[in-house]
Amino acid sequence: MFLGMLAGDGCLPVKHNGGGHRIYPICFYNTNKEYVKLFYELFSKLFDIKGTIRVRKRPNKQPLWEFEKYSVKTFKTITDEFEICCGKKALNVKIPSFILNGNNSLKKHFFLGLLITDGGIKKDGDLIFHSASKDLIHDLKKLIKDVWAFDKKVKTYLQNSKFKSYQLTLKRSESSQVLSEMPPSHNPVLRRS
């Protein structure tokens, strides 16, 4: 779930300090405080270190909650072992190969993390994912076919006459099945009563 959330709303920026030395921030942003707290908990459990949560007030917008931790070792683990790219990832992010080749439980946990960050449930019950990353959406298409046997089409959109984006939609009946199989733990949105 951690990697799905990181692929959705996280980033591993390439930054340098005032002396020109590389620093290694792991960041996660969301307007939902509960998501940021969940990311913090998953990060702490996975790496046995703690990050910092803060809020940024923005005029005429919801407050933006931020998680941040500087750690060379953790940064390199995430990029090298977990296959999450650093720098501007929006166009380049994809589902790590060990998840695509893993068992269904691993795939469902990643899916859930991506769903609560980059996905959405429409009023009609459809489940929708929209991304600037072609690889991410096509990997998601493969994951959905592997786990639930739904062979979905990816739609391509041109935004502002120059930026391509990609969309995948699960219809209401499909999304009902998928949501019923989501892992209930660590999930403030879909937790079953």
Disulfide bonds with the S-S distance in Angstrom:
none
